[in-house]
Amino acid sequence: MLAKEFRSVAVVGPRQSGKTTLVKSVFPRKQYVSLEDPDERLQADTDPRAFLARFKNGAIIDEAQRVPSLFSYLQKILDTTKKDGLFILTGSNNFLLQESISQTLAGRIGYMDLLPLCYEELNRFNLTASTNQLIWGGCYPEIYDRERNPLLWYPAYIRTYVERDVRQLKNIPDTLLFTRFLQLCAGRIAQQLNTSAIANECGIDVRTVQSWLSILESSYVIFMLPPHHKNFNKRIVKTPKLYFHDSGLACSLLGIQSEKELANSHFRGALFENYVVAECLKNKHNSGSQTSFYYWRDNKGVEVDLLADTGSKLLPIEIKSSQTFREDSLDNLHKWNEYAGQKGGILLYDGTQRFERSDKITAMNWREVSSVKRLKK
């Protein structure tokens, strides 16, 4: 556990991902304070020494990035203590939190990313949900814990995010334009990033697009899947692909109002791919794996959806939304293996059959991805 290795721990992730619930559960004896509370924030900002003096045995400080000046005083305390896990910091704005930490607490703090629930965690709610229901409903804990209606919950979440987190990072006066930008990003889910096209459609310049994308990344709305550099003497694509951390949020931005509507949407395949890629990322964080994920595509359109770099081998993974296995679903895996001079790979699809072929390619339902030991190393 990071709290046994570092004097302080930062738990970061999107708003409503369960950070506060988690740290309170793991550290029940620590005092808790939230800097969202205006009175607490005022004291932390105006008299940081007195504020920190209240916590002789450390504390959980929620939304710590709200008072960046506090970190210099935290540094002095951590430099003079021998206790590990003294302060637990949480934040939904990774950019501001990381900026404050890098300036004052580097080497004194361990990081933990807490993303929305993975399928294995959702299963604890005794779900009998179909794949379409899971994609549309998303993975935020409150939707399942309190049985919220995603049709109402996500628009409120988006509004809160735009009005609070975005303005905290960067004062963007035209929030309607930023929301339009968010919708355009959702329309390019699981696609190669084209900043010029987004700029043209949104009526802003490319530099603004890049700046706003960094805001979405730092607040855990989107993530970029980088291309792998291995080219096998072929011209390869060097542009990242855009994904959302939560498919339910993307569905809301796309105006998809039910799982039935999702089933007939032309975005269904892209949203399925997004869900599975995000699932792989969550399992990586949850298991503490050092595996890195990429995609690979050459200029002839041969693409492998995921390349898992375990350090010793590249494991190609193909993602298909169909429930029926088709032999041509493996075409790109075969081409990749031919280029790489290797065998093996994984097909993640929505069907129920699981089997390993003579070419060492394993086909399995996407819900079994957490069982793949090679992704946990």
Short mmCIF file of the C-alpha atoms (twelve columns), coordinates in Angstrom:
data_MODEL
# 
_entry.id   MODEL 
# 
loop_
_atom_site.group_PDB 
_atom_site.id 
_atom_site.type_symbol 
_atom_site.label_atom_id 
_atom_site.label_alt_id 
_atom_site.label_comp_id 
_atom_site.label_asym_id 
_atom_site.label_seq_id 
_atom_site.Cartn_x 
_atom_site.Cartn_y 
_atom_site.Cartn_z 
_atom_site.pdbx_PDB_model_num 
ATOM 1   C CA . MET A 1   0.000   0.000   0.000   1 
ATOM 2   C CA . LEU A 2   1.254   3.471   -0.878  1 
ATOM 3   C CA . ALA A 3   0.513   4.741   2.642   1 
ATOM 4   C CA . LYS A 4   3.268   2.426   3.936   1 
ATOM 5   C CA . GLU A 5   5.815   3.672   1.393   1 
ATOM 6   C CA . PHE A 6   5.223   7.443   1.325   1 
ATOM 7   C CA . ARG A 7   4.652   10.117  3.937   1 
ATOM 8   C CA . SER A 8   1.632   11.303  1.981   1 
ATOM 9   C CA . VAL A 9   -0.682  9.826   -0.646  1 
ATOM 10  C CA . ALA A 10  -2.668  11.587  -3.377  1 
ATOM 11  C CA . VAL A 11  -5.839  9.882   -4.632  1 
ATOM 12  C CA . VAL A 12  -6.896  11.479  -7.898  1 
ATOM 13  C CA . GLY A 13  -9.671  10.790  -10.362 1 
ATOM 14  C CA . PRO A 14  -12.843 12.235  -11.853 1 
ATOM 15  C CA . ARG A 15  -15.494 13.888  -9.740  1 
ATOM 16  C CA . GLN A 16  -17.915 11.338  -8.216  1 
ATOM 17  C CA . SER A 17  -15.606 8.348   -8.777  1 
ATOM 18  C CA . GLY A 18  -15.699 7.460   -5.064  1 
ATOM 19  C CA . LYS A 19  -12.425 8.975   -3.818  1 
ATOM 20  C CA . THR A 20  -13.866 10.321  -0.565  1 
ATOM 21  C CA . THR A 21  -15.745 7.098   0.196   1 
ATOM 22  C CA . LEU A 22  -12.611 5.052   -0.448  1 
ATOM 23  C CA . VAL A 23  -10.190 7.043   1.712   1 
ATOM 24  C CA . LYS A 24  -12.667 7.327   4.579   1 
ATOM 25  C CA . SER A 25  -13.111 3.559   4.475   1 
ATOM 26  C CA . VAL A 26  -9.384  2.783   4.326   1 
ATOM 27  C CA . PHE A 27  -8.394  5.409   6.932   1 
ATOM 28  C CA . PRO A 28  -11.379 5.494   9.351   1 
ATOM 29  C CA . ARG A 29  -9.326  6.969   12.228  1 
ATOM 30  C CA . LYS A 30  -8.036  9.964   10.323  1 
ATOM 31  C CA . GLN A 31  -9.756  13.308  10.622  1 
ATOM 32  C CA . TYR A 32  -11.515 14.405  7.470   1 
ATOM 33  C CA . VAL A 33  -11.705 17.913  6.067   1 
ATOM 34  C CA . SER A 34  -12.995 19.134  2.712   1 
ATOM 35  C CA . LEU A 35  -11.674 22.296  1.118   1 
ATOM 36  C CA . GLU A 36  -14.948 22.548  -0.793  1 
ATOM 37  C CA . ASP A 37  -16.285 23.874  2.530   1 
ATOM 38  C CA . PRO A 38  -15.843 27.674  2.275   1 
ATOM 39  C CA . ASP A 39  -15.036 28.079  5.986   1 
ATOM 40  C CA . GLU A 40  -12.342 25.392  5.892   1 
ATOM 41  C CA . ARG A 41  -10.964 26.784  2.640   1 
ATOM 42  C CA . LEU A 42  -10.791 30.296  4.108   1 
ATOM 43  C CA . GLN A 43  -8.802  29.134  7.136   1 
ATOM 44  C CA . ALA A 44  -6.467  26.979  5.014   1 
ATOM 45  C CA . ASP A 45  -5.820  29.939  2.732   1 
ATOM 46  C CA . THR A 46  -5.447  32.695  5.319   1 
ATOM 47  C CA . ASP A 47  -3.803  30.797  8.184   1 
ATOM 48  C CA . PRO A 48  -2.330  27.520  6.839   1 
ATOM 49  C CA . ARG A 49  -0.161  26.904  9.922   1 
ATOM 50  C CA . ALA A 50  -3.160  26.989  12.250  1 
ATOM 51  C CA . PHE A 51  -5.171  24.894  9.831   1 
ATOM 52  C CA . LEU A 52  -2.569  22.094  9.677   1 
ATOM 53  C CA . ALA A 53  -1.844  22.302  13.419  1 
ATOM 54  C CA . ARG A 54  -5.325  20.865  14.006  1 
ATOM 55  C CA . PHE A 55  -4.179  17.544  12.581  1 
ATOM 56  C CA . LYS A 56  -1.412  16.214  14.833  1 
ATOM 57  C CA . ASN A 57  -1.902  12.682  13.529  1 
ATOM 58  C CA . GLY A 58  -2.456  13.703  9.945   1 
ATOM 59  C CA . ALA A 59  -5.737  13.960  8.052   1 
ATOM 60  C CA . ILE A 60  -7.678  13.322  4.878   1 
ATOM 61  C CA . ILE A 61  -7.765  16.607  2.954   1 
ATOM 62  C CA . ASP A 62  -10.430 16.465  0.256   1 
ATOM 63  C CA . GLU A 63  -10.184 18.634  -2.890  1 
ATOM 64  C CA . ALA A 64  -6.724  19.728  -1.762  1 
ATOM 65  C CA . GLN A 65  -6.020  21.554  -5.025  1 
ATOM 66  C CA . ARG A 66  -8.451  24.303  -3.988  1 
ATOM 67  C CA . VAL A 67  -5.704  25.877  -1.811  1 
ATOM 68  C CA . PRO A 68  -2.346  25.520  -3.649  1 
ATOM 69  C CA . SER A 69  -0.498  27.640  -1.052  1 
ATOM 70  C CA . LEU A 70  -1.155  24.929  1.555   1 
ATOM 71  C CA . PHE A 71  1.354   22.565  -0.064  1 
ATOM 72  C CA . SER A 72  4.430   24.586  0.974   1 
ATOM 73  C CA . TYR A 73  3.396   24.244  4.624   1 
ATOM 74  C CA . LEU A 74  2.643   20.560  4.133   1 
ATOM 75  C CA . GLN A 75  6.170   20.117  2.813   1 
ATOM 76  C CA . LYS A 76  7.680   21.374  6.082   1 
ATOM 77  C CA . ILE A 77  5.573   18.963  8.119   1 
ATOM 78  C CA . LEU A 78  6.402   15.971  5.894   1 
ATOM 79  C CA . ASP A 79  10.113  16.790  5.966   1 
ATOM 80  C CA . THR A 80  10.180  16.641  9.755   1 
ATOM 81  C CA . THR A 81  8.020   13.557  10.297  1 
ATOM 82  C CA . LYS A 82  8.986   9.896   10.265  1 
ATOM 83  C CA . LYS A 83  5.402   8.731   9.850   1 
ATOM 84  C CA . ASP A 84  4.254   7.281   6.550   1 
ATOM 85  C CA . GLY A 85  0.721   7.891   5.289   1 
ATOM 86  C CA . LEU A 86  0.354   11.024  7.434   1 
ATOM 87  C CA . PHE A 87  -1.749  13.068  5.016   1 
ATOM 88  C CA . ILE A 88  -4.106  11.653  2.406   1 
ATOM 89  C CA . LEU A 89  -4.927  14.167  -0.317  1 
ATOM 90  C CA . THR A 90  -7.727  13.800  -2.820  1 
ATOM 91  C CA . GLY A 91  -8.624  15.867  -5.851  1 
ATOM 92  C CA . SER A 92  -10.808 15.776  -8.952  1 
ATOM 93  C CA . ASN A 93  -8.597  18.259  -10.771 1 
ATOM 94  C CA . ASN A 94  -5.378  16.405  -11.459 1 
ATOM 95  C CA . PHE A 95  -3.736  19.300  -13.298 1 
ATOM 96  C CA . LEU A 96  -3.921  21.721  -10.368 1 
ATOM 97  C CA . LEU A 97  -3.153  19.022  -7.802  1 
ATOM 98  C CA . GLN A 98  -0.159  17.700  -9.724  1 
ATOM 99  C CA . GLU A 99  1.138   21.207  -10.370 1 
ATOM 100 C CA . SER A 100 1.074   21.949  -6.637  1 
ATOM 101 C CA . ILE A 101 2.652   18.605  -5.743  1 
ATOM 102 C CA . SER A 102 5.446   18.819  -8.326  1 
ATOM 103 C CA . GLN A 103 6.479   22.209  -6.961  1 
ATOM 104 C CA . THR A 104 6.600   21.247  -3.294  1 
ATOM 105 C CA . LEU A 105 5.977   17.569  -2.498  1 
ATOM 106 C CA . ALA A 106 7.940   15.695  -5.171  1 
ATOM 107 C CA . GLY A 107 9.440   12.526  -3.682  1 
ATOM 108 C CA . ARG A 108 7.274   12.772  -0.592  1 
ATOM 109 C CA . ILE A 109 3.992   11.586  -2.054  1 
ATOM 110 C CA . GLY A 110 2.605   8.512   -3.808  1 
ATOM 111 C CA . TYR A 111 -0.093  8.661   -6.483  1 
ATOM 112 C CA . MET A 112 -3.201  6.541   -6.938  1 
ATOM 113 C CA . ASP A 113 -5.664  6.953   -9.831  1 
ATOM 114 C CA . LEU A 114 -9.261  6.103   -8.958  1 
ATOM 115 C CA . LEU A 115 -11.350 5.701   -12.096 1 
ATOM 116 C CA . PRO A 116 -15.088 4.875   -12.311 1 
ATOM 117 C CA . LEU A 117 -16.055 1.312   -11.409 1 
ATOM 118 C CA . CYS A 118 -14.832 -1.594  -13.509 1 
ATOM 119 C CA . TYR A 119 -17.166 -4.436  -14.484 1 
ATOM 120 C CA . GLU A 120 -15.876 -6.678  -11.680 1 
ATOM 121 C CA . GLU A 121 -16.806 -3.974  -9.140  1 
ATOM 122 C CA . LEU A 122 -20.186 -3.346  -10.774 1 
ATOM 123 C CA . ASN A 123 -20.945 -7.045  -10.436 1 
ATOM 124 C CA . ARG A 124 -21.069 -6.591  -6.665  1 
ATOM 125 C CA . PHE A 125 -24.385 -4.798  -7.187  1 
ATOM 126 C CA . ASN A 126 -25.780 -8.141  -8.466  1 
ATOM 127 C CA . LEU A 127 -26.304 -6.746  -11.935 1 
ATOM 128 C CA . THR A 128 -28.047 -8.639  -14.700 1 
ATOM 129 C CA . ALA A 129 -27.420 -5.833  -17.161 1 
ATOM 130 C CA . SER A 130 -26.871 -6.349  -20.875 1 
ATOM 131 C CA . THR A 131 -23.830 -4.891  -22.593 1 
ATOM 132 C CA . ASN A 132 -25.947 -2.045  -24.001 1 
ATOM 133 C CA . GLN A 133 -27.292 -1.239  -20.527 1 
ATOM 134 C CA . LEU A 134 -23.755 -1.136  -19.130 1 
ATOM 135 C CA . ILE A 135 -22.476 1.134   -21.902 1 
ATOM 136 C CA . TRP A 136 -25.436 3.511   -21.621 1 
ATOM 137 C CA . GLY A 137 -25.543 3.501   -17.825 1 
ATOM 138 C CA . GLY A 138 -21.821 4.123   -17.449 1 
ATOM 139 C CA . CYS A 139 -19.749 3.236   -14.419 1 
ATOM 140 C CA . TYR A 140 -20.085 5.973   -11.805 1 
ATOM 141 C CA . PRO A 141 -20.807 4.497   -8.339  1 
ATOM 142 C CA . GLU A 142 -23.735 6.783   -7.475  1 
ATOM 143 C CA . ILE A 143 -25.797 5.554   -10.441 1 
ATOM 144 C CA . TYR A 144 -25.766 2.021   -9.024  1 
ATOM 145 C CA . ASP A 145 -25.464 2.688   -5.309  1 
ATOM 146 C CA . ARG A 146 -28.407 5.105   -5.272  1 
ATOM 147 C CA . GLU A 147 -30.148 3.821   -8.392  1 
ATOM 148 C CA . ARG A 148 -29.932 7.123   -10.249 1 
ATOM 149 C CA . ASN A 149 -31.467 7.580   -13.687 1 
ATOM 150 C CA . PRO A 150 -28.555 8.117   -16.138 1 
ATOM 151 C CA . LEU A 151 -30.864 10.194  -18.346 1 
ATOM 152 C CA . LEU A 152 -31.088 12.786  -15.541 1 
ATOM 153 C CA . TRP A 153 -27.798 12.232  -13.734 1 
ATOM 154 C CA . TYR A 154 -25.337 12.765  -16.582 1 
ATOM 155 C CA . PRO A 155 -26.650 16.149  -17.819 1 
ATOM 156 C CA . ALA A 156 -26.415 17.430  -14.229 1 
ATOM 157 C CA . TYR A 157 -22.891 16.004  -13.969 1 
ATOM 158 C CA . ILE A 158 -21.845 17.713  -17.211 1 
ATOM 159 C CA . ARG A 159 -23.296 21.030  -16.086 1 
ATOM 160 C CA . THR A 160 -21.517 20.832  -12.717 1 
ATOM 161 C CA . TYR A 161 -18.262 19.861  -14.419 1 
ATOM 162 C CA . VAL A 162 -18.388 22.757  -16.894 1 
ATOM 163 C CA . GLU A 163 -19.456 25.361  -14.349 1 
ATOM 164 C CA . ARG A 164 -17.045 24.345  -11.583 1 
ATOM 165 C CA . ASP A 165 -14.035 22.341  -12.708 1 
ATOM 166 C CA . VAL A 166 -13.531 23.983  -16.092 1 
ATOM 167 C CA . ARG A 167 -13.744 27.494  -14.700 1 
ATOM 168 C CA . GLN A 168 -11.420 26.541  -11.870 1 
ATOM 169 C CA . LEU A 169 -8.810  25.433  -14.398 1 
ATOM 170 C CA . LYS A 170 -9.376  28.110  -16.985 1 
ATOM 171 C CA . ASN A 171 -11.884 30.924  -17.018 1 
ATOM 172 C CA . ILE A 172 -13.869 30.099  -20.152 1 
ATOM 173 C CA . PRO A 173 -16.698 32.657  -20.406 1 
ATOM 174 C CA . ASP A 174 -18.604 30.855  -23.159 1 
ATOM 175 C CA . THR A 175 -19.616 27.636  -21.406 1 
ATOM 176 C CA . LEU A 176 -22.080 26.797  -24.194 1 
ATOM 177 C CA . LEU A 177 -19.187 26.720  -26.659 1 
ATOM 178 C CA . PHE A 178 -17.179 24.464  -24.340 1 
ATOM 179 C CA . THR A 179 -20.165 22.122  -24.007 1 
ATOM 180 C CA . ARG A 180 -20.402 22.042  -27.809 1 
ATOM 181 C CA . PHE A 181 -16.695 21.159  -27.858 1 
ATOM 182 C CA . LEU A 182 -17.385 18.292  -25.426 1 
ATOM 183 C CA . GLN A 183 -20.133 16.989  -27.721 1 
ATOM 184 C CA . LEU A 184 -17.820 17.127  -30.738 1 
ATOM 185 C CA . CYS A 185 -15.242 15.091  -28.811 1 
ATOM 186 C CA . ALA A 186 -17.911 12.494  -27.991 1 
ATOM 187 C CA . GLY A 187 -18.727 12.312  -31.706 1 
ATOM 188 C CA . ARG A 188 -15.107 11.312  -32.351 1 
ATOM 189 C CA . ILE A 189 -14.943 8.613   -29.710 1 
ATOM 190 C CA . ALA A 190 -12.502 5.766   -30.502 1 
ATOM 191 C CA . GLN A 191 -11.223 7.716   -33.513 1 
ATOM 192 C CA . GLN A 192 -7.862  9.216   -34.356 1 
ATOM 193 C CA . LEU A 193 -7.629  12.746  -33.041 1 
ATOM 194 C CA . ASN A 194 -8.004  15.480  -35.672 1 
ATOM 195 C CA . THR A 195 -7.629  18.843  -33.955 1 
ATOM 196 C CA . SER A 196 -8.077  20.818  -37.186 1 
ATOM 197 C CA . ALA A 197 -11.472 19.241  -37.885 1 
ATOM 198 C CA . ILE A 198 -12.655 19.918  -34.316 1 
ATOM 199 C CA . ALA A 199 -11.410 23.510  -34.554 1 
ATOM 200 C CA . ASN A 200 -13.312 24.091  -37.805 1 
ATOM 201 C CA . GLU A 201 -16.559 22.617  -36.508 1 
ATOM 202 C CA . CYS A 202 -16.367 24.429  -33.192 1 
ATOM 203 C CA . GLY A 203 -15.234 27.766  -34.630 1 
ATOM 204 C CA . ILE A 204 -12.067 28.017  -32.524 1 
ATOM 205 C CA . ASP A 205 -8.364  27.788  -33.357 1 
ATOM 206 C CA . VAL A 206 -6.217  24.662  -33.054 1 
ATOM 207 C CA . ARG A 207 -4.297  25.999  -30.036 1 
ATOM 208 C CA . THR A 208 -7.584  26.432  -28.152 1 
ATOM 209 C CA . VAL A 209 -8.584  22.874  -29.080 1 
ATOM 210 C CA . GLN A 210 -5.282  21.573  -27.692 1 
ATOM 211 C CA . SER A 211 -5.720  23.630  -24.521 1 
ATOM 212 C CA . TRP A 212 -9.275  22.405  -23.984 1 
ATOM 213 C CA . LEU A 213 -8.279  18.796  -24.649 1 
ATOM 214 C CA . SER A 214 -5.650  19.087  -21.901 1 
ATOM 215 C CA . ILE A 215 -8.412  20.309  -19.560 1 
ATOM 216 C CA . LEU A 216 -10.528 17.257  -20.384 1 
ATOM 217 C CA . GLU A 217 -7.557  14.937  -19.831 1 
ATOM 218 C CA . SER A 218 -6.487  16.487  -16.536 1 
ATOM 219 C CA . SER A 219 -10.023 16.267  -15.156 1 
ATOM 220 C CA . TYR A 220 -10.392 12.601  -16.215 1 
ATOM 221 C CA . VAL A 221 -13.099 13.106  -18.829 1 
ATOM 222 C CA . ILE A 222 -11.046 11.771  -21.750 1 
ATOM 223 C CA . PHE A 223 -7.789  9.934   -22.282 1 
ATOM 224 C CA . MET A 224 -5.582  9.490   -25.325 1 
ATOM 225 C CA . LEU A 225 -4.409  6.085   -26.500 1 
ATOM 226 C CA . PRO A 226 -0.999  6.598   -28.133 1 
ATOM 227 C CA . PRO A 227 0.094   4.743   -31.270 1 
ATOM 228 C CA . HIS A 228 2.883   2.216   -30.886 1 
ATOM 229 C CA . HIS A 229 6.148   3.202   -32.535 1 
ATOM 230 C CA . LYS A 230 6.998   -0.227  -33.970 1 
ATOM 231 C CA . ASN A 231 6.745   0.081   -37.752 1 
ATOM 232 C CA . PHE A 232 8.089   -3.171  -39.300 1 
ATOM 233 C CA . ASN A 233 9.480   -1.038  -42.164 1 
ATOM 234 C CA . LYS A 234 5.992   0.305   -42.839 1 
ATOM 235 C CA . ARG A 235 4.582   3.809   -42.620 1 
ATOM 236 C CA . ILE A 236 2.525   3.986   -39.442 1 
ATOM 237 C CA . VAL A 237 -0.003  6.425   -38.068 1 
ATOM 238 C CA . LYS A 238 1.387   8.623   -35.293 1 
ATOM 239 C CA . THR A 239 -1.834  10.282  -34.107 1 
ATOM 240 C CA . PRO A 240 -3.426  9.227   -30.762 1 
ATOM 241 C CA . LYS A 241 -6.993  7.969   -30.492 1 
ATOM 242 C CA . LEU A 242 -9.548  9.703   -28.273 1 
ATOM 243 C CA . TYR A 243 -11.521 7.825   -25.617 1 
ATOM 244 C CA . PHE A 244 -13.795 8.770   -22.720 1 
ATOM 245 C CA . HIS A 245 -13.164 7.377   -19.239 1 
ATOM 246 C CA . ASP A 246 -16.912 6.765   -18.945 1 
ATOM 247 C CA . SER A 247 -19.165 5.585   -21.773 1 
ATOM 248 C CA . GLY A 248 -22.347 6.792   -20.040 1 
ATOM 249 C CA . LEU A 249 -21.028 10.341  -20.102 1 
ATOM 250 C CA . ALA A 250 -20.260 9.981   -23.817 1 
ATOM 251 C CA . CYS A 251 -23.765 8.608   -24.496 1 
ATOM 252 C CA . SER A 252 -25.309 11.594  -22.741 1 
ATOM 253 C CA . LEU A 253 -23.222 14.025  -24.796 1 
ATOM 254 C CA . LEU A 254 -24.287 12.190  -27.966 1 
ATOM 255 C CA . GLY A 255 -27.961 12.501  -27.020 1 
ATOM 256 C CA . ILE A 256 -28.524 8.737   -26.718 1 
ATOM 257 C CA . GLN A 257 -31.491 8.470   -24.354 1 
ATOM 258 C CA . SER A 258 -31.841 4.734   -23.741 1 
ATOM 259 C CA . GLU A 259 -30.056 1.419   -24.193 1 
ATOM 260 C CA . LYS A 260 -32.600 0.621   -26.936 1 
ATOM 261 C CA . GLU A 261 -31.570 3.769   -28.795 1 
ATOM 262 C CA . LEU A 262 -27.935 2.822   -28.282 1 
ATOM 263 C CA . ALA A 263 -28.526 -0.581  -29.923 1 
ATOM 264 C CA . ASN A 264 -29.600 1.158   -33.138 1 
ATOM 265 C CA . SER A 265 -27.030 3.964   -33.018 1 
ATOM 266 C CA . HIS A 266 -24.187 4.139   -35.536 1 
ATOM 267 C CA . PHE A 267 -22.001 5.023   -32.527 1 
ATOM 268 C CA . ARG A 268 -22.643 1.611   -30.927 1 
ATOM 269 C CA . GLY A 269 -19.447 -0.036  -32.228 1 
ATOM 270 C CA . ALA A 270 -17.254 2.907   -31.181 1 
ATOM 271 C CA . LEU A 271 -18.882 3.080   -27.747 1 
ATOM 272 C CA . PHE A 272 -18.384 -0.657  -27.262 1 
ATOM 273 C CA . GLU A 273 -14.699 -0.292  -28.158 1 
ATOM 274 C CA . ASN A 274 -14.440 2.664   -25.767 1 
ATOM 275 C CA . TYR A 275 -16.030 0.650   -22.936 1 
ATOM 276 C CA . VAL A 276 -13.637 -2.268  -23.390 1 
ATOM 277 C CA . VAL A 277 -10.505 -0.105  -23.730 1 
ATOM 278 C CA . ALA A 278 -11.505 1.824   -20.590 1 
ATOM 279 C CA . GLU A 279 -12.117 -1.514  -18.836 1 
ATOM 280 C CA . CYS A 280 -8.574  -2.623  -19.668 1 
ATOM 281 C CA . LEU A 281 -7.225  0.666   -18.317 1 
ATOM 282 C CA . LYS A 282 -9.189  0.319   -15.056 1 
ATOM 283 C CA . ASN A 283 -7.965  -3.234  -14.537 1 
ATOM 284 C CA . LYS A 284 -4.400  -2.043  -15.084 1 
ATOM 285 C CA . HIS A 285 -4.747  0.579   -12.335 1 
ATOM 286 C CA . ASN A 286 -6.648  -1.729  -9.974  1 
ATOM 287 C CA . SER A 287 -4.062  -4.512  -10.212 1 
ATOM 288 C CA . GLY A 288 -1.032  -2.191  -10.026 1 
ATOM 289 C CA . SER A 289 0.112   -3.532  -13.382 1 
ATOM 290 C CA . GLN A 290 3.011   -1.916  -15.253 1 
ATOM 291 C CA . THR A 291 1.501   -2.885  -18.623 1 
ATOM 292 C CA . SER A 292 1.314   -0.024  -21.134 1 
ATOM 293 C CA . PHE A 293 -1.438  0.192   -23.748 1 
ATOM 294 C CA . TYR A 294 -1.161  1.419   -27.329 1 
ATOM 295 C CA . TYR A 295 -2.847  0.898   -30.656 1 
ATOM 296 C CA . TRP A 296 -1.156  0.156   -33.988 1 
ATOM 297 C CA . ARG A 297 -2.195  1.213   -37.477 1 
ATOM 298 C CA . ASP A 298 -0.313  1.417   -40.752 1 
ATOM 299 C CA . ASN A 299 -1.047  3.650   -43.723 1 
ATOM 300 C CA . LYS A 300 -2.967  0.844   -45.453 1 
ATOM 301 C CA . GLY A 301 -5.567  0.718   -42.701 1 
ATOM 302 C CA . VAL A 302 -4.365  -2.406  -40.891 1 
ATOM 303 C CA . GLU A 303 -5.154  -1.676  -37.261 1 
ATOM 304 C CA . VAL A 304 -4.850  -3.507  -33.956 1 
ATOM 305 C CA . ASP A 305 -7.234  -1.952  -31.406 1 
ATOM 306 C CA . LEU A 306 -4.952  -2.533  -28.417 1 
ATOM 307 C CA . LEU A 307 -1.326  -3.499  -27.966 1 
ATOM 308 C CA . ALA A 308 -0.494  -4.484  -24.415 1 
ATOM 309 C CA . ASP A 309 3.211   -3.950  -23.771 1 
ATOM 310 C CA . THR A 310 4.066   -6.175  -20.815 1 
ATOM 311 C CA . GLY A 311 7.775   -5.421  -21.078 1 
ATOM 312 C CA . SER A 312 8.719   -8.813  -22.458 1 
ATOM 313 C CA . LYS A 313 6.149   -9.076  -25.245 1 
ATOM 314 C CA . LEU A 314 3.572   -7.135  -27.212 1 
ATOM 315 C CA . LEU A 315 0.141   -8.741  -26.884 1 
ATOM 316 C CA . PRO A 316 -2.282  -7.730  -29.681 1 
ATOM 317 C CA . ILE A 317 -5.946  -7.379  -28.735 1 
ATOM 318 C CA . GLU A 318 -8.820  -6.998  -31.179 1 
ATOM 319 C CA . ILE A 319 -12.220 -5.680  -30.019 1 
ATOM 320 C CA . LYS A 320 -15.454 -6.569  -31.825 1 
ATOM 321 C CA . SER A 321 -18.980 -5.621  -30.735 1 
ATOM 322 C CA . SER A 322 -20.702 -8.598  -32.384 1 
ATOM 323 C CA . GLN A 323 -22.127 -11.503 -30.387 1 
ATOM 324 C CA . THR A 324 -21.187 -14.020 -33.073 1 
ATOM 325 C CA . PHE A 325 -17.641 -15.147 -33.724 1 
ATOM 326 C CA . ARG A 326 -16.493 -14.602 -37.305 1 
ATOM 327 C CA . GLU A 327 -13.224 -15.815 -38.763 1 
ATOM 328 C CA . ASP A 328 -12.522 -12.469 -40.438 1 
ATOM 329 C CA . SER A 329 -12.548 -10.817 -36.994 1 
ATOM 330 C CA . LEU A 330 -9.017  -12.204 -36.629 1 
ATOM 331 C CA . ASP A 331 -7.645  -10.789 -39.907 1 
ATOM 332 C CA . ASN A 332 -5.785  -7.879  -38.320 1 
ATOM 333 C CA . LEU A 333 -4.387  -10.091 -35.559 1 
ATOM 334 C CA . HIS A 334 -3.038  -12.465 -38.196 1 
ATOM 335 C CA . LYS A 335 -1.485  -9.576  -40.131 1 
ATOM 336 C CA . TRP A 336 0.085   -8.147  -36.990 1 
ATOM 337 C CA . ASN A 337 1.548   -11.537 -36.046 1 
ATOM 338 C CA . GLU A 338 2.889   -11.922 -39.571 1 
ATOM 339 C CA . TYR A 339 4.611   -8.521  -39.348 1 
ATOM 340 C CA . ALA A 340 5.896   -9.182  -35.823 1 
ATOM 341 C CA . GLY A 341 6.985   -12.782 -36.461 1 
ATOM 342 C CA . GLN A 342 5.021   -14.105 -33.499 1 
ATOM 343 C CA . LYS A 343 1.841   -15.969 -32.584 1 
ATOM 344 C CA . GLY A 344 -1.005  -15.291 -30.216 1 
ATOM 345 C CA . GLY A 345 -3.388  -12.528 -29.293 1 
ATOM 346 C CA . ILE A 346 -6.826  -11.971 -27.826 1 
ATOM 347 C CA . LEU A 347 -10.206 -11.311 -29.398 1 
ATOM 348 C CA . LEU A 348 -12.596 -9.571  -27.008 1 
ATOM 349 C CA . TYR A 349 -16.158 -9.693  -28.276 1 
ATOM 350 C CA . ASP A 350 -19.734 -9.746  -26.995 1 
ATOM 351 C CA . GLY A 351 -20.345 -13.458 -27.527 1 
ATOM 352 C CA . THR A 352 -20.399 -16.210 -24.928 1 
ATOM 353 C CA . GLN A 353 -18.023 -18.744 -26.486 1 
ATOM 354 C CA . ARG A 354 -14.462 -18.920 -25.209 1 
ATOM 355 C CA . PHE A 355 -11.830 -20.936 -27.010 1 
ATOM 356 C CA . GLU A 356 -8.102  -20.983 -27.746 1 
ATOM 357 C CA . ARG A 357 -7.086  -21.715 -31.301 1 
ATOM 358 C CA . SER A 358 -4.049  -23.524 -32.686 1 
ATOM 359 C CA . ASP A 359 -2.524  -20.153 -33.634 1 
ATOM 360 C CA . LYS A 360 -2.608  -19.284 -29.892 1 
ATOM 361 C CA . ILE A 361 -5.297  -16.624 -30.356 1 
ATOM 362 C CA . THR A 362 -7.869  -16.719 -27.553 1 
ATOM 363 C CA . ALA A 363 -11.441 -15.550 -28.167 1 
ATOM 364 C CA . MET A 364 -13.382 -14.548 -25.055 1 
ATOM 365 C CA . ASN A 365 -16.217 -12.361 -23.854 1 
ATOM 366 C CA . TRP A 366 -15.009 -8.860  -22.954 1 
ATOM 367 C CA . ARG A 367 -16.255 -9.337  -19.359 1 
ATOM 368 C CA . GLU A 368 -13.452 -11.852 -18.806 1 
ATOM 369 C CA . VAL A 369 -10.655 -9.382  -19.511 1 
ATOM 370 C CA . SER A 370 -9.787  -9.060  -15.817 1 
ATOM 371 C CA . SER A 371 -8.812  -12.759 -15.831 1 
ATOM 372 C CA . VAL A 372 -6.045  -12.288 -18.419 1 
ATOM 373 C CA . LYS A 373 -2.894  -12.755 -16.351 1 
ATOM 374 C CA . ARG A 374 -0.625  -11.253 -18.996 1 
ATOM 375 C CA . LEU A 375 -2.368  -7.898  -18.521 1 
ATOM 376 C CA . LYS A 376 -1.752  -7.920  -14.756 1 
ATOM 377 C CA . LYS A 377 2.046   -8.059  -14.890 1 
# 
